[in-house]
Amino acid sequence: MSCHGLVRKQVGPGFAQIAERYRNDPAAPTQLASKIRNGSVGTWGRVIMPRQSRVTDPDAKALAEWVLSQPSPP
């Protein structure tokens, strides 16, 4: 929660912004779970998503599905 706001960008995009971008992508839960565990860079500009290697695969999938369930930003 220190890097992502619920709605708006903090360091990285808000969860609602992520959900909006990937809402209709059937591959999104798997892709986002991978980004949570392995990290990424360049998806949202020059922002770095650090890897979260302590998060298990099932937990990463659950987190990704929660992010994708967020309503569209106002």
PDB file of N, CA, C and O in Angstrom:
ATOM      1  N   MET A   1       0.817  -1.197   0.000  1.00  0.00           N
ATOM      2  CA  MET A   1       0.000   0.000   0.000  1.00  0.00           C
ATOM      3  C   MET A   1       0.865   1.266   0.000  1.00  0.00           C
ATOM      4  O   MET A   1       0.341   2.364  -0.192  1.00  0.00           O
ATOM      5  N   SER A   2       2.160   1.133   0.210  1.00  0.00           N
ATOM      6  CA  SER A   2       2.996   2.326   0.166  1.00  0.00           C
ATOM      7  C   SER A   2       3.357   2.708  -1.266  1.00  0.00           C
ATOM      8  O   SER A   2       3.756   3.846  -1.512  1.00  0.00           O
ATOM      9  N   CYS A   3       3.225   1.786  -2.210  1.00  0.00           N
ATOM     10  CA  CYS A   3       3.563   2.078  -3.601  1.00  0.00           C
ATOM     11  C   CYS A   3       2.341   2.324  -4.475  1.00  0.00           C
ATOM     12  O   CYS A   3       2.416   3.087  -5.438  1.00  0.00           O
ATOM     13  N   HIS A   4       1.220   1.689  -4.155  1.00  0.00           N
ATOM     14  CA  HIS A   4       0.004   1.792  -4.960  1.00  0.00           C
ATOM     15  C   HIS A   4      -1.137   2.329  -4.113  1.00  0.00           C
ATOM     16  O   HIS A   4      -1.387   1.841  -3.011  1.00  0.00           O
ATOM     17  N   GLY A   5      -1.827   3.336  -4.632  1.00  0.00           N
ATOM     18  CA  GLY A   5      -3.053   3.790  -3.990  1.00  0.00           C
ATOM     19  C   GLY A   5      -4.219   2.940  -4.459  1.00  0.00           C
ATOM     20  O   GLY A   5      -4.095   2.186  -5.424  1.00  0.00           O
ATOM     21  N   LEU A   6      -5.336   3.056  -3.789  1.00  0.00           N
ATOM     22  CA  LEU A   6      -6.507   2.307  -4.237  1.00  0.00           C
ATOM     23  C   LEU A   6      -7.009   2.831  -5.578  1.00  0.00           C
ATOM     24  O   LEU A   6      -7.405   2.053  -6.445  1.00  0.00           O
ATOM     25  N   VAL A   7      -6.990   4.140  -5.743  1.00  0.00           N
ATOM     26  CA  VAL A   7      -7.541   4.735  -6.960  1.00  0.00           C
ATOM     27  C   VAL A   7      -6.458   5.416  -7.791  1.00  0.00           C
ATOM     28  O   VAL A   7      -6.387   5.199  -9.001  1.00  0.00           O
ATOM     29  N   ARG A   8      -5.640   6.212  -7.183  1.00  0.00           N
ATOM     30  CA  ARG A   8      -4.683   7.045  -7.911  1.00  0.00           C
ATOM     31  C   ARG A   8      -3.242   6.583  -7.705  1.00  0.00           C
ATOM     32  O   ARG A   8      -2.928   5.829  -6.784  1.00  0.00           O
ATOM     33  N   LYS A   9      -2.401   7.056  -8.581  1.00  0.00           N
ATOM     34  CA  LYS A   9      -0.973   6.750  -8.546  1.00  0.00           C
ATOM     35  C   LYS A   9      -0.334   7.311  -7.284  1.00  0.00           C
ATOM     36  O   LYS A   9      -0.632   8.429  -6.864  1.00  0.00           O
ATOM     37  N   GLN A  10       0.536   6.530  -6.695  1.00  0.00           N
ATOM     38  CA  GLN A  10       1.446   7.000  -5.663  1.00  0.00           C
ATOM     39  C   GLN A  10       2.829   6.888  -6.288  1.00  0.00           C
ATOM     40  O   GLN A  10       3.238   7.797  -7.010  1.00  0.00           O
ATOM     41  N   VAL A  11       3.550   5.832  -6.045  1.00  0.00           N
ATOM     42  CA  VAL A  11       4.787   5.555  -6.775  1.00  0.00           C
ATOM     43  C   VAL A  11       4.419   4.837  -8.067  1.00  0.00           C
ATOM     44  O   VAL A  11       4.853   5.218  -9.154  1.00  0.00           O
ATOM     45  N   GLY A  12       3.612   3.791  -7.926  1.00  0.00           N
ATOM     46  CA  GLY A  12       3.078   3.049  -9.066  1.00  0.00           C
ATOM     47  C   GLY A  12       1.616   3.396  -9.249  1.00  0.00           C
ATOM     48  O   GLY A  12       1.060   4.146  -8.448  1.00  0.00           O
ATOM     49  N   PRO A  13       0.984   2.871 -10.277  1.00  0.00           N
ATOM     50  CA  PRO A  13      -0.416   3.192 -10.557  1.00  0.00           C
ATOM     51  C   PRO A  13      -1.349   2.706  -9.451  1.00  0.00           C
ATOM     52  O   PRO A  13      -1.027   1.769  -8.722  1.00  0.00           O
ATOM     53  N   GLY A  14      -2.498   3.348  -9.337  1.00  0.00           N
ATOM     54  CA  GLY A  14      -3.514   2.913  -8.388  1.00  0.00           C
ATOM     55  C   GLY A  14      -4.107   1.580  -8.830  1.00  0.00           C
ATOM     56  O   GLY A  14      -4.111   1.255 -10.018  1.00  0.00           O
ATOM     57  N   PHE A  15      -4.602   0.819  -7.874  1.00  0.00           N
ATOM     58  CA  PHE A  15      -5.183  -0.480  -8.194  1.00  0.00           C
ATOM     59  C   PHE A  15      -6.352  -0.347  -9.169  1.00  0.00           C
ATOM     60  O   PHE A  15      -6.518  -1.188 -10.052  1.00  0.00           O
ATOM     61  N   ALA A  16      -7.161   0.698  -9.017  1.00  0.00           N
ATOM     62  CA  ALA A  16      -8.277   0.915  -9.940  1.00  0.00           C
ATOM     63  C   ALA A  16      -7.769   1.194 -11.354  1.00  0.00           C
ATOM     64  O   ALA A  16      -8.392   0.772 -12.327  1.00  0.00           O
ATOM     65  N   GLN A  17      -6.645   1.899 -11.476  1.00  0.00           N
ATOM     66  CA  GLN A  17      -6.064   2.166 -12.794  1.00  0.00           C
ATOM     67  C   GLN A  17      -5.563   0.882 -13.438  1.00  0.00           C
ATOM     68  O   GLN A  17      -5.721   0.686 -14.643  1.00  0.00           O
ATOM     69  N   ILE A  18      -4.967   0.019 -12.650  1.00  0.00           N
ATOM     70  CA  ILE A  18      -4.494  -1.269 -13.170  1.00  0.00           C
ATOM     71  C   ILE A  18      -5.682  -2.095 -13.639  1.00  0.00           C
ATOM     72  O   ILE A  18      -5.655  -2.672 -14.726  1.00  0.00           O
ATOM     73  N   ALA A  19      -6.730  -2.151 -12.814  1.00  0.00           N
ATOM     74  CA  ALA A  19      -7.927  -2.919 -13.176  1.00  0.00           C
ATOM     75  C   ALA A  19      -8.539  -2.390 -14.465  1.00  0.00           C
ATOM     76  O   ALA A  19      -8.966  -3.170 -15.317  1.00  0.00           O
ATOM     77  N   GLU A  20      -8.583  -1.083 -14.612  1.00  0.00           N
ATOM     78  CA  GLU A  20      -9.156  -0.480 -15.822  1.00  0.00           C
ATOM     79  C   GLU A  20      -8.369  -0.885 -17.066  1.00  0.00           C
ATOM     80  O   GLU A  20      -8.958  -1.214 -18.096  1.00  0.00           O
ATOM     81  N   ARG A  21      -7.057  -0.863 -16.973  1.00  0.00           N
ATOM     82  CA  ARG A  21      -6.212  -1.197 -18.127  1.00  0.00           C
ATOM     83  C   ARG A  21      -6.385  -2.657 -18.547  1.00  0.00           C
ATOM     84  O   ARG A  21      -6.394  -2.961 -19.739  1.00  0.00           O
ATOM     85  N   TYR A  22      -6.518  -3.544 -17.591  1.00  0.00           N
ATOM     86  CA  TYR A  22      -6.509  -4.984 -17.895  1.00  0.00           C
ATOM     87  C   TYR A  22      -7.885  -5.654 -17.790  1.00  0.00           C
ATOM     88  O   TYR A  22      -7.983  -6.874 -17.917  1.00  0.00           O
ATOM     89  N   ARG A  23      -8.924  -4.890 -17.565  1.00  0.00           N
ATOM     90  CA  ARG A  23     -10.249  -5.435 -17.279  1.00  0.00           C
ATOM     91  C   ARG A  23     -10.723  -6.485 -18.284  1.00  0.00           C
ATOM     92  O   ARG A  23     -11.286  -7.498 -17.868  1.00  0.00           O
ATOM     93  N   ASN A  24     -10.523  -6.292 -19.559  1.00  0.00           N
ATOM     94  CA  ASN A  24     -11.041  -7.209 -20.581  1.00  0.00           C
ATOM     95  C   ASN A  24      -9.991  -8.170 -21.126  1.00  0.00           C
ATOM     96  O   ASN A  24     -10.195  -8.783 -22.174  1.00  0.00           O
ATOM     97  N   ASP A  25      -8.888  -8.303 -20.432  1.00  0.00           N
ATOM     98  CA  ASP A  25      -7.808  -9.175 -20.889  1.00  0.00           C
ATOM     99  C   ASP A  25      -7.871 -10.499 -20.117  1.00  0.00           C
ATOM    100  O   ASP A  25      -7.580 -10.527 -18.921  1.00  0.00           O
ATOM    101  N   PRO A  26      -8.250 -11.598 -20.791  1.00  0.00           N
ATOM    102  CA  PRO A  26      -8.366 -12.867 -20.075  1.00  0.00           C
ATOM    103  C   PRO A  26      -7.038 -13.388 -19.523  1.00  0.00           C
ATOM    104  O   PRO A  26      -7.032 -14.209 -18.606  1.00  0.00           O
ATOM    105  N   ALA A  27      -5.920 -12.922 -20.068  1.00  0.00           N
ATOM    106  CA  ALA A  27      -4.608 -13.357 -19.582  1.00  0.00           C
ATOM    107  C   ALA A  27      -4.117 -12.507 -18.406  1.00  0.00           C
ATOM    108  O   ALA A  27      -3.074 -12.806 -17.823  1.00  0.00           O
ATOM    109  N   ALA A  28      -4.847 -11.468 -18.058  1.00  0.00           N
ATOM    110  CA  ALA A  28      -4.384 -10.519 -17.043  1.00  0.00           C
ATOM    111  C   ALA A  28      -4.104 -11.137 -15.679  1.00  0.00           C
ATOM    112  O   ALA A  28      -3.076 -10.804 -15.089  1.00  0.00           O
ATOM    113  N   PRO A  29      -4.945 -12.012 -15.140  1.00  0.00           N
ATOM    114  CA  PRO A  29      -4.622 -12.547 -13.809  1.00  0.00           C
ATOM    115  C   PRO A  29      -3.260 -13.240 -13.762  1.00  0.00           C
ATOM    116  O   PRO A  29      -2.504 -13.055 -12.808  1.00  0.00           O
ATOM    117  N   THR A  30      -2.950 -14.022 -14.767  1.00  0.00           N
ATOM    118  CA  THR A  30      -1.662 -14.715 -14.815  1.00  0.00           C
ATOM    119  C   THR A  30      -0.524 -13.733 -15.015  1.00  0.00           C
ATOM    120  O   THR A  30       0.516 -13.847 -14.365  1.00  0.00           O
ATOM    121  N   GLN A  31      -0.709 -12.762 -15.912  1.00  0.00           N
ATOM    122  CA  GLN A  31       0.342 -11.771 -16.175  1.00  0.00           C
ATOM    123  C   GLN A  31       0.622 -10.920 -14.946  1.00  0.00           C
ATOM    124  O   GLN A  31       1.781 -10.677 -14.609  1.00  0.00           O
ATOM    125  N   LEU A  32      -0.431 -10.465 -14.276  1.00  0.00           N
ATOM    126  CA  LEU A  32      -0.231  -9.628 -13.095  1.00  0.00           C
ATOM    127  C   LEU A  32       0.379 -10.418 -11.947  1.00  0.00           C
ATOM    128  O   LEU A  32       1.219  -9.894 -11.216  1.00  0.00           O
ATOM    129  N   ALA A  33      -0.029 -11.666 -11.779  1.00  0.00           N
ATOM    130  CA  ALA A  33       0.578 -12.499 -10.739  1.00  0.00           C
ATOM    131  C   ALA A  33       2.076 -12.648 -10.995  1.00  0.00           C
ATOM    132  O   ALA A  33       2.872 -12.616 -10.057  1.00  0.00           O
ATOM    133  N   SER A  34       2.456 -12.809 -12.248  1.00  0.00           N
ATOM    134  CA  SER A  34       3.868 -12.912 -12.598  1.00  0.00           C
ATOM    135  C   SER A  34       4.606 -11.609 -12.293  1.00  0.00           C
ATOM    136  O   SER A  34       5.731 -11.635 -11.795  1.00  0.00           O
ATOM    137  N   LYS A  35       3.977 -10.468 -12.588  1.00  0.00           N
ATOM    138  CA  LYS A  35       4.611  -9.175 -12.303  1.00  0.00           C
ATOM    139  C   LYS A  35       4.770  -8.961 -10.800  1.00  0.00           C
ATOM    140  O   LYS A  35       5.750  -8.369 -10.350  1.00  0.00           O
ATOM    141  N   ILE A  36       3.799  -9.448 -10.030  1.00  0.00           N
ATOM    142  CA  ILE A  36       3.903  -9.328  -8.575  1.00  0.00           C
ATOM    143  C   ILE A  36       5.109 -10.125  -8.080  1.00  0.00           C
ATOM    144  O   ILE A  36       5.915  -9.610  -7.304  1.00  0.00           O
ATOM    145  N   ARG A  37       5.236 -11.355  -8.515  1.00  0.00           N
ATOM    146  CA  ARG A  37       6.331 -12.225  -8.037  1.00  0.00           C
ATOM    147  C   ARG A  37       7.684 -11.872  -8.630  1.00  0.00           C
ATOM    148  O   ARG A  37       8.691 -11.905  -7.924  1.00  0.00           O
ATOM    149  N   ASN A  38       7.727 -11.534  -9.921  1.00  0.00           N
ATOM    150  CA  ASN A  38       9.003 -11.355 -10.616  1.00  0.00           C
ATOM    151  C   ASN A  38       9.401  -9.907 -10.835  1.00  0.00           C
ATOM    152  O   ASN A  38      10.540  -9.628 -11.211  1.00  0.00           O
ATOM    153  N   GLY A  39       8.475  -8.979 -10.605  1.00  0.00           N
ATOM    154  CA  GLY A  39       8.755  -7.574 -10.847  1.00  0.00           C
ATOM    155  C   GLY A  39       8.619  -7.235 -12.324  1.00  0.00           C
ATOM    156  O   GLY A  39       8.455  -8.119 -13.165  1.00  0.00           O
ATOM    157  N   SER A  40       8.689  -5.951 -12.626  1.00  0.00           N
ATOM    158  CA  SER A  40       8.631  -5.487 -14.011  1.00  0.00           C
ATOM    159  C   SER A  40       9.091  -4.041 -14.066  1.00  0.00           C
ATOM    160  O   SER A  40       9.226  -3.364 -13.046  1.00  0.00           O
ATOM    161  N   VAL A  41       9.324  -3.595 -15.284  1.00  0.00           N
ATOM    162  CA  VAL A  41       9.674  -2.191 -15.506  1.00  0.00           C
ATOM    163  C   VAL A  41       9.189  -1.805 -16.892  1.00  0.00           C
ATOM    164  O   VAL A  41       9.251  -2.600 -17.830  1.00  0.00           O
ATOM    165  N   GLY A  42       8.707  -0.577 -17.008  1.00  0.00           N
ATOM    166  CA  GLY A  42       8.320  -0.064 -18.308  1.00  0.00           C
ATOM    167  C   GLY A  42       6.855  -0.188 -18.655  1.00  0.00           C
ATOM    168  O   GLY A  42       6.415   0.398 -19.644  1.00  0.00           O
ATOM    169  N   THR A  43       6.085  -0.922 -17.886  1.00  0.00           N
ATOM    170  CA  THR A  43       4.663  -1.070 -18.192  1.00  0.00           C
ATOM    171  C   THR A  43       3.911   0.235 -17.976  1.00  0.00           C
ATOM    172  O   THR A  43       2.983   0.557 -18.717  1.00  0.00           O
ATOM    173  N   TRP A  44       4.316   0.979 -16.959  1.00  0.00           N
ATOM    174  CA  TRP A  44       3.666   2.248 -16.616  1.00  0.00           C
ATOM    175  C   TRP A  44       4.692   3.380 -16.684  1.00  0.00           C
ATOM    176  O   TRP A  44       4.769   4.201 -15.769  1.00  0.00           O
ATOM    177  N   GLY A  45       5.457   3.429 -17.732  1.00  0.00           N
ATOM    178  CA  GLY A  45       6.508   4.433 -17.842  1.00  0.00           C
ATOM    179  C   GLY A  45       7.787   3.889 -17.238  1.00  0.00           C
ATOM    180  O   GLY A  45       8.105   2.711 -17.403  1.00  0.00           O
ATOM    181  N   ARG A  46       8.512   4.728 -16.548  1.00  0.00           N
ATOM    182  CA  ARG A  46       9.808   4.316 -16.002  1.00  0.00           C
ATOM    183  C   ARG A  46       9.712   3.772 -14.578  1.00  0.00           C
ATOM    184  O   ARG A  46      10.728   3.603 -13.904  1.00  0.00           O
ATOM    185  N   VAL A  47       8.512   3.505 -14.129  1.00  0.00           N
ATOM    186  CA  VAL A  47       8.288   3.001 -12.775  1.00  0.00           C
ATOM    187  C   VAL A  47       8.739   1.542 -12.687  1.00  0.00           C
ATOM    188  O   VAL A  47       8.425   0.732 -13.559  1.00  0.00           O
ATOM    189  N   ILE A  48       9.467   1.223 -11.637  1.00  0.00           N
ATOM    190  CA  ILE A  48       9.941  -0.145 -11.409  1.00  0.00           C
ATOM    191  C   ILE A  48       9.032  -0.817 -10.384  1.00  0.00           C
ATOM    192  O   ILE A  48       8.794  -0.289  -9.298  1.00  0.00           O
ATOM    193  N   MET A  49       8.533  -1.994 -10.754  1.00  0.00           N
ATOM    194  CA  MET A  49       7.795  -2.841  -9.811  1.00  0.00           C
ATOM    195  C   MET A  49       8.802  -3.858  -9.289  1.00  0.00           C
ATOM    196  O   MET A  49       9.186  -4.765 -10.028  1.00  0.00           O
ATOM    197  N   PRO A  50       9.241  -3.735  -8.033  1.00  0.00           N
ATOM    198  CA  PRO A  50      10.218  -4.700  -7.520  1.00  0.00           C
ATOM    199  C   PRO A  50       9.592  -6.079  -7.347  1.00  0.00           C
ATOM    200  O   PRO A  50       8.398  -6.201  -7.077  1.00  0.00           O
ATOM    201  N   ARG A  51      10.405  -7.104  -7.506  1.00  0.00           N
ATOM    202  CA  ARG A  51       9.902  -8.466  -7.333  1.00  0.00           C
ATOM    203  C   ARG A  51       9.528  -8.709  -5.883  1.00  0.00           C
ATOM    204  O   ARG A  51      10.158  -8.189  -4.962  1.00  0.00           O
ATOM    205  N   GLN A  52       8.503  -9.499  -5.705  1.00  0.00           N
ATOM    206  CA  GLN A  52       8.007  -9.866  -4.382  1.00  0.00           C
ATOM    207  C   GLN A  52       8.150 -11.383  -4.255  1.00  0.00           C
ATOM    208  O   GLN A  52       7.158 -12.111  -4.256  1.00  0.00           O
ATOM    209  N   SER A  53       9.378 -11.842  -4.146  1.00  0.00           N
ATOM    210  CA  SER A  53       9.664 -13.280  -4.190  1.00  0.00           C
ATOM    211  C   SER A  53       9.127 -14.042  -2.985  1.00  0.00           C
ATOM    212  O   SER A  53       9.028 -15.268  -3.035  1.00  0.00           O
ATOM    213  N   ARG A  54       8.779 -13.353  -1.911  1.00  0.00           N
ATOM    214  CA  ARG A  54       8.223 -14.036  -0.742  1.00  0.00           C
ATOM    215  C   ARG A  54       6.729 -14.330  -0.901  1.00  0.00           C
ATOM    216  O   ARG A  54       6.154 -15.083  -0.116  1.00  0.00           O
ATOM    217  N   VAL A  55       6.116 -13.743  -1.904  1.00  0.00           N
ATOM    218  CA  VAL A  55       4.698 -14.002  -2.172  1.00  0.00           C
ATOM    219  C   VAL A  55       4.608 -15.306  -2.956  1.00  0.00           C
ATOM    220  O   VAL A  55       5.268 -15.465  -3.983  1.00  0.00           O
ATOM    221  N   THR A  56       3.795 -16.235  -2.473  1.00  0.00           N
ATOM    222  CA  THR A  56       3.652 -17.525  -3.148  1.00  0.00           C
ATOM    223  C   THR A  56       2.854 -17.354  -4.445  1.00  0.00           C
ATOM    224  O   THR A  56       2.157 -16.356  -4.627  1.00  0.00           O
ATOM    225  N   ASP A  57       2.965 -18.329  -5.332  1.00  0.00           N
ATOM    226  CA  ASP A  57       2.197 -18.290  -6.576  1.00  0.00           C
ATOM    227  C   ASP A  57       0.694 -18.176  -6.304  1.00  0.00           C
ATOM    228  O   ASP A  57       0.043 -17.325  -6.911  1.00  0.00           O
ATOM    229  N   PRO A  58       0.112 -19.002  -5.413  1.00  0.00           N
ATOM    230  CA  PRO A  58      -1.327 -18.861  -5.149  1.00  0.00           C
ATOM    231  C   PRO A  58      -1.695 -17.486  -4.573  1.00  0.00           C
ATOM    232  O   PRO A  58      -2.734 -16.926  -4.921  1.00  0.00           O
ATOM    233  N   ASP A  59      -0.846 -16.946  -3.695  1.00  0.00           N
ATOM    234  CA  ASP A  59      -1.123 -15.620  -3.136  1.00  0.00           C
ATOM    235  C   ASP A  59      -1.005 -14.538  -4.197  1.00  0.00           C
ATOM    236  O   ASP A  59      -1.802 -13.600  -4.211  1.00  0.00           O
ATOM    237  N   ALA A  60      -0.024 -14.653  -5.087  1.00  0.00           N
ATOM    238  CA  ALA A  60       0.123 -13.676  -6.176  1.00  0.00           C
ATOM    239  C   ALA A  60      -1.102 -13.701  -7.079  1.00  0.00           C
ATOM    240  O   ALA A  60      -1.577 -12.650  -7.509  1.00  0.00           O
ATOM    241  N   LYS A  61      -1.612 -14.880  -7.368  1.00  0.00           N
ATOM    242  CA  LYS A  61      -2.824 -15.006  -8.193  1.00  0.00           C
ATOM    243  C   LYS A  61      -4.017 -14.373  -7.479  1.00  0.00           C
ATOM    244  O   LYS A  61      -4.812 -13.674  -8.107  1.00  0.00           O
ATOM    245  N   ALA A  62      -4.150 -14.612  -6.169  1.00  0.00           N
ATOM    246  CA  ALA A  62      -5.244 -14.014  -5.398  1.00  0.00           C
ATOM    247  C   ALA A  62      -5.133 -12.496  -5.368  1.00  0.00           C
ATOM    248  O   ALA A  62      -6.139 -11.799  -5.498  1.00  0.00           O
ATOM    249  N   LEU A  63      -3.918 -11.978  -5.198  1.00  0.00           N
ATOM    250  CA  LEU A  63      -3.707 -10.528  -5.214  1.00  0.00           C
ATOM    251  C   LEU A  63      -4.063  -9.940  -6.573  1.00  0.00           C
ATOM    252  O   LEU A  63      -4.717  -8.900  -6.652  1.00  0.00           O
ATOM    253  N   ALA A  64      -3.636 -10.602  -7.638  1.00  0.00           N
ATOM    254  CA  ALA A  64      -3.933 -10.127  -8.990  1.00  0.00           C
ATOM    255  C   ALA A  64      -5.442 -10.085  -9.225  1.00  0.00           C
ATOM    256  O   ALA A  64      -5.955  -9.120  -9.791  1.00  0.00           O
ATOM    257  N   GLU A  65      -6.145 -11.117  -8.797  1.00  0.00           N
ATOM    258  CA  GLU A  65      -7.597 -11.145  -8.973  1.00  0.00           C
ATOM    259  C   GLU A  65      -8.271 -10.055  -8.150  1.00  0.00           C
ATOM    260  O   GLU A  65      -9.261  -9.470  -8.589  1.00  0.00           O
ATOM    261  N   TRP A  66      -7.740  -9.776  -6.955  1.00  0.00           N
ATOM    262  CA  TRP A  66      -8.290  -8.690  -6.145  1.00  0.00           C
ATOM    263  C   TRP A  66      -8.078  -7.346  -6.845  1.00  0.00           C
ATOM    264  O   TRP A  66      -8.999  -6.532  -6.925  1.00  0.00           O
ATOM    265  N   VAL A  67      -6.875  -7.118  -7.347  1.00  0.00           N
ATOM    266  CA  VAL A  67      -6.594  -5.869  -8.061  1.00  0.00           C
ATOM    267  C   VAL A  67      -7.559  -5.719  -9.230  1.00  0.00           C
ATOM    268  O   VAL A  67      -8.128  -4.645  -9.425  1.00  0.00           O
ATOM    269  N   LEU A  68      -7.750  -6.773 -10.005  1.00  0.00           N
ATOM    270  CA  LEU A  68      -8.623  -6.715 -11.172  1.00  0.00           C
ATOM    271  C   LEU A  68     -10.088  -6.530 -10.816  1.00  0.00           C
ATOM    272  O   LEU A  68     -10.885  -6.147 -11.673  1.00  0.00           O
ATOM    273  N   SER A  69     -10.457  -6.794  -9.573  1.00  0.00           N
ATOM    274  CA  SER A  69     -11.854  -6.630  -9.149  1.00  0.00           C
ATOM    275  C   SER A  69     -12.182  -5.200  -8.753  1.00  0.00           C
ATOM    276  O   SER A  69     -13.339  -4.893  -8.466  1.00  0.00           O
ATOM    277  N   GLN A  70     -11.197  -4.329  -8.730  1.00  0.00           N
ATOM    278  CA  GLN A  70     -11.437  -2.949  -8.287  1.00  0.00           C
ATOM    279  C   GLN A  70     -12.288  -2.191  -9.313  1.00  0.00           C
ATOM    280  O   GLN A  70     -12.144  -2.399 -10.518  1.00  0.00           O
ATOM    281  N   PRO A  71     -13.175  -1.312  -8.832  1.00  0.00           N
ATOM    282  CA  PRO A  71     -14.012  -0.546  -9.759  1.00  0.00           C
ATOM    283  C   PRO A  71     -13.179   0.461 -10.552  1.00  0.00           C
ATOM    284  O   PRO A  71     -12.068   0.817 -10.159  1.00  0.00           O
ATOM    285  N   SER A  72     -13.733   0.905 -11.658  1.00  0.00           N
ATOM    286  CA  SER A  72     -13.057   1.902 -12.486  1.00  0.00           C
ATOM    287  C   SER A  72     -12.830   3.182 -11.680  1.00  0.00           C
ATOM    288  O   SER A  72     -13.644   3.543 -10.830  1.00  0.00           O
ATOM    289  N   PRO A  73     -11.715   3.862 -11.955  1.00  0.00           N
ATOM    290  CA  PRO A  73     -11.468   5.119 -11.243  1.00  0.00           C
ATOM    291  C   PRO A  73     -12.496   6.177 -11.649  1.00  0.00           C
ATOM    292  O   PRO A  73     -12.995   6.170 -12.774  1.00  0.00           O
ATOM    293  N   PRO A  74     -12.803   7.080 -10.726  1.00  0.00           N
ATOM    294  CA  PRO A  74     -13.790   8.142 -11.029  1.00  0.00           C
ATOM    295  C   PRO A  74     -13.315   9.084 -12.119  1.00  0.00           C
ATOM    296  O   PRO A  74     -14.028  10.019 -12.480  1.00  0.00           O
TER     297      PRO A  74
END
